[in-house]
Amino acid sequence: MILVVGANGMLGQDLMQVLTGDVRGVDIEEIDITSLESTRRVLLTLKPAVVVNAAAYTDVDGCETNRELAMQVNGEGVAHLALTALEIGARLVQVSTDYVFDGKKESPWREDDPTGPLSVYGESKLAGELNARLVPDHLIVRTQWLYGLNGKNFVETMLRLAGEKKELSVVDDQIGSPTWTVDLSLAIKALLDKGCRGTYHAANAGYCSWNSFARAIFEEAGLDVKVNPMSTKDLGRPAVRPLYSVLDCGKLAADTGFAPEPWRQALRKYLQLRKTG
Ligand SMILES: NC(=O)c1ccc[n+]([C@@H]2O[C@H](COP(=O)([O-])OP(=O)(O)OC[C@H]3O[C@@H](n4cnc5c(N)ncnc54)[C@H](OP(=O)(O)O)[C@@H]3O)[C@@H](O)[C@H]2O)c1
């Protein structure tokens, strides 16, 4: 059985749709990964062959003022899953992030590039990666700029703002790859199906700035909103974000034969699905 932890989250809900076979999902009501006791109770009862951890404390700015909680959920929580996975002989799949990098490279980040998180969130997710590696049969999937039908995300924020304003300012100096949670779920399924181990990057193909992503959202949705450029510095968010965080997904394609579609095509599909339900 595959057990998805964090099954009610944005990615978790799409994983539950995409993964096939005997798939169960649990979230905070049934399992609290910050507690070893709670984690052991659930995993020793269900005895999954594979644990996919999509649970996390994902409020990047909130992590700056809640360091302890960030480390408990994103770091120690993964240690609890890893120790219990070792106990029951399960594989552990840990979802991680581009925010483990410092964004100072000028070409796509590879799996073995040195990490250097700039934020508490990034640090806590890096701690999670180290803990996941306690399980020899682990899979770490780093991704970025997620959006999906079942969570708060940039696409939904832009569409909401379009109903309130005719003009917006969006940062144009952070570069990454917007990634649809369905395509990430398909990548995780491909990695599981091929029995891949170790660290992989998975994101939709191509890249853009948040500013050009916003423009694309409005163009594809047929909305007339003026998008002005602004700098990350002027936005002044509490957590420092990597400026260049494009992930090189070549290893995923080479080892599974699965290459996520271009980001704009994924966005089009998402907006269509959102309209038709
Ligand atoms: N969103 C992005 O842009 C992005 C980018 C890169 C990587 N990621 C990674 O992708 C994964 C999925 O992200 P997401 O955006 O789908 O997250 P999400 O929507 O915030 O879902 C996370 C889920 O985990 C649950 N959870 C929180 N603390 C828990 C605990 N102690 N025990 C058990 N469950 C707990 C949450 O419950 P509550 O809602 O009740 O707290 C929520 O259902 C995460 O590992 C994240 O770090 C996300």
The ligand as an SDF file (V2000), in Angstrom:
LIG
                    3D

 48 52  0  0  0  0  0  0  0  0999 V2000
    3.4880   25.1930   -2.5140 N   0  0  0  0  0  0  0  0  0  0  0  0
    4.6460   25.3530   -3.1750 C   0  0  0  0  0  0  0  0  0  0  0  0
    4.8110   26.2680   -3.9900 O   0  0  0  0  0  0  0  0  0  0  0  0
    5.7760   24.3900   -2.9350 C   0  0  0  0  0  0  0  0  0  0  0  0
    6.9860   24.5980   -3.6050 C   0  0  0  0  0  0  0  0  0  0  0  0
    8.0320   23.6850   -3.4070 C   0  0  0  0  0  0  0  0  0  0  0  0
    7.8680   22.5940   -2.5680 C   0  0  0  0  0  0  0  0  0  0  0  0
    6.6800   22.4300   -1.9130 N   0  0  0  0  0  0  0  0  0  0  0  0
    6.5410   21.2700   -1.0490 C   0  0  0  0  0  0  0  0  0  0  0  0
    5.5030   20.4590   -1.5840 O   0  0  0  0  0  0  0  0  0  0  0  0
    4.8390   19.7600   -0.5230 C   0  0  0  0  0  0  0  0  0  0  0  0
    3.3450   19.9830   -0.6150 C   0  0  0  0  0  0  0  0  0  0  0  0
    3.0760   21.3860   -0.5270 O   0  0  0  0  0  0  0  0  0  0  0  0
    1.5820   21.9600   -0.5710 P   0  0  0  0  0  0  0  0  0  0  0  0
    1.6900   23.3340   -1.1270 O   0  0  0  0  0  0  0  0  0  0  0  0
    0.6650   20.9590   -1.1910 O   0  0  0  0  0  0  0  0  0  0  0  0
    1.2890   22.0900    1.0020 O   0  0  0  0  0  0  0  0  0  0  0  0
   -0.0860   22.3330    1.7710 P   0  0  0  0  0  0  0  0  0  0  0  0
   -1.2050   22.5980    0.8080 O   0  0  0  0  0  0  0  0  0  0  0  0
    0.2240   23.3530    2.8280 O   0  0  0  0  0  0  0  0  0  0  0  0
   -0.3640   20.9200    2.4440 O   0  0  0  0  0  0  0  0  0  0  0  0
    0.3800   20.4370    3.5180 C   0  0  0  0  0  0  0  0  0  0  0  0
   -0.5130   19.5340    4.3310 C   0  0  0  0  0  0  0  0  0  0  0  0
    0.2430   19.0580    5.4530 O   0  0  0  0  0  0  0  0  0  0  0  0
   -0.5900   19.1380    6.6160 C   0  0  0  0  0  0  0  0  0  0  0  0
    0.2190   19.2220    7.8200 N   0  0  0  0  0  0  0  0  0  0  0  0
    0.7970   20.3230    8.3780 C   0  0  0  0  0  0  0  0  0  0  0  0
    1.4270   19.9940    9.5130 N   0  0  0  0  0  0  0  0  0  0  0  0
    1.2440   18.6620    9.7010 C   0  0  0  0  0  0  0  0  0  0  0  0
    1.6400   17.7410   10.7170 C   0  0  0  0  0  0  0  0  0  0  0  0
    2.3280   18.1360   11.7780 N   0  0  0  0  0  0  0  0  0  0  0  0
    1.2890   16.4390   10.5840 N   0  0  0  0  0  0  0  0  0  0  0  0
    0.5650   16.0380    9.5210 C   0  0  0  0  0  0  0  0  0  0  0  0
    0.1480   16.8580    8.5280 N   0  0  0  0  0  0  0  0  0  0  0  0
    0.4770   18.1610    8.6220 C   0  0  0  0  0  0  0  0  0  0  0  0
   -1.3900   20.4090    6.3720 C   0  0  0  0  0  0  0  0  0  0  0  0
   -2.4910   20.4840    7.2420 O   0  0  0  0  0  0  0  0  0  0  0  0
   -3.0350   21.9590    7.6430 P   0  0  0  0  0  0  0  0  0  0  0  0
   -3.4350   22.6270    6.3660 O   0  0  0  0  0  0  0  0  0  0  0  0
   -4.1670   21.6710    8.5540 O   0  0  0  0  0  0  0  0  0  0  0  0
   -1.8550   22.6560    8.2980 O   0  0  0  0  0  0  0  0  0  0  0  0
   -1.7580   20.2380    4.8920 C   0  0  0  0  0  0  0  0  0  0  0  0
   -2.9020   19.4420    4.7280 O   0  0  0  0  0  0  0  0  0  0  0  0
    5.4840   20.2750    0.7660 C   0  0  0  0  0  0  0  0  0  0  0  0
    6.5180   19.3820    1.1500 O   0  0  0  0  0  0  0  0  0  0  0  0
    6.1080   21.5990    0.3610 C   0  0  0  0  0  0  0  0  0  0  0  0
    7.2110   21.9380    1.1970 O   0  0  0  0  0  0  0  0  0  0  0  0
    5.6340   23.2920   -2.0810 C   0  0  0  0  0  0  0  0  0  0  0  0
  1  2  1  0
  2  3  2  0
  2  4  1  0
  4  5  1  0
  4 48  2  0
  5  6  2  0
  6  7  1  0
  7  8  2  0
  8  9  1  0
  8 48  1  0
  9 10  1  0
  9 46  1  0
 10 11  1  0
 11 12  1  0
 11 44  1  0
 12 13  1  0
 13 14  1  0
 14 15  2  0
 14 16  1  0
 14 17  1  0
 17 18  1  0
 18 19  2  0
 18 20  1  0
 18 21  1  0
 21 22  1  0
 22 23  1  0
 23 24  1  0
 23 42  1  0
 24 25  1  0
 25 26  1  0
 25 36  1  0
 26 27  1  0
 26 35  1  0
 27 28  2  0
 28 29  1  0
 29 30  1  0
 29 35  2  0
 30 31  1  0
 30 32  2  0
 32 33  1  0
 33 34  2  0
 34 35  1  0
 36 37  1  0
 36 42  1  0
 37 38  1  0
 38 39  2  0
 38 40  1  0
 38 41  1  0
 42 43  1  0
 44 45  1  0
 44 46  1  0
 46 47  1  0
M  CHG  2   8   1  16  -1
M  END
$$$$
